[in-house]
């Protein structure tokens, strides 16, 4: 019943299925990070964010520059 009410409210404000579809897609996309979270946890971190923070603390600015240049490089797009 609450889902139906929420849907009616969203539709009343011009939002509806597209927002729900967007949310569902976001949640599915977020699930793509689960293997990274699991690997980070096996390495002793809470999650991938915690692992990255520890890497930055341990390696400093050099690691951040390497990660940006190697992993987030514009050439990858």
C-alpha positions as CSV (number, residue, x, y, z in Angstrom):
1,X,0.0,0.0,0.0
2,X,2.8,2.4,0.8
3,X,4.5,1.9,-2.5
4,X,1.2,2.8,-4.3
5,X,0.9,5.9,-2.2
6,X,4.5,6.9,-2.9
7,X,3.9,6.3,-6.6
8,X,0.9,8.5,-6.6
9,X,2.8,11.3,-4.8
10,X,5.6,11.1,-7.3
11,X,3.2,11.2,-10.2
12,X,1.4,14.2,-8.7
13,X,4.7,16.1,-8.8
14,X,5.5,15.0,-12.4
15,X,7.9,12.3,-11.2
16,X,7.0,8.7,-11.5
17,X,8.3,5.6,-13.2
18,X,11.3,7.4,-14.6
19,X,12.5,8.3,-11.1
20,X,11.8,4.8,-9.8
21,X,13.6,3.3,-12.9
22,X,16.6,5.7,-12.2
23,X,16.7,4.6,-8.6
24,X,16.6,0.9,-9.6
25,X,19.4,1.5,-12.1
26,X,21.4,3.3,-9.5
27,X,21.0,0.4,-7.0
28,X,22.0,-2.1,-9.7
29,X,25.1,0.0,-10.6
30,X,26.0,0.3,-7.0
31,X,26.0,-3.5,-6.8
32,X,28.9,-3.5,-9.3
33,X,31.1,-2.3,-6.4
34,X,30.4,-5.4,-4.3
35,X,33.4,-7.4,-5.5
36,X,35.7,-4.4,-4.8
37,X,34.2,-4.0,-1.3
38,X,34.8,-7.8,-0.7
39,X,38.4,-7.6,-1.9
40,X,39.1,-4.6,0.3
41,X,37.5,-6.4,3.3
42,X,39.8,-9.4,2.7
43,X,42.7,-7.0,2.8
44,X,41.5,-5.8,6.2
45,X,39.6,-2.7,5.3
46,X,35.9,-1.9,6.1
47,X,35.1,-1.3,2.4
48,X,36.7,0.0,-0.8
49,X,36.5,3.6,0.5
50,X,38.3,2.7,3.7
51,X,40.9,0.8,1.6
52,X,41.5,3.8,-0.6
53,X,41.8,6.2,2.3
54,X,44.4,3.9,3.8
55,X,46.4,3.7,0.5
56,X,46.4,7.5,0.4
57,X,47.6,7.8,4.0
58,X,50.3,5.1,3.4
59,X,51.5,6.3,0.0
60,X,50.6,10.0,0.1
61,X,50.2,12.3,-2.9
62,X,52.2,10.0,-5.1
63,X,49.6,7.2,-4.9
64,X,46.8,9.7,-5.6
65,X,48.6,11.0,-8.7
66,X,49.4,7.4,-9.9
67,X,45.7,6.4,-9.4
68,X,44.4,9.4,-11.3
69,X,47.0,9.0,-14.1
70,X,46.7,5.2,-14.4
71,X,43.2,4.2,-13.3
72,X,41.1,7.3,-14.0
73,X,43.0,8.4,-17.1
74,X,41.0,10.2,-19.8
75,X,42.4,7.7,-22.2
76,X,40.1,5.0,-20.7
77,X,37.0,6.8,-21.9
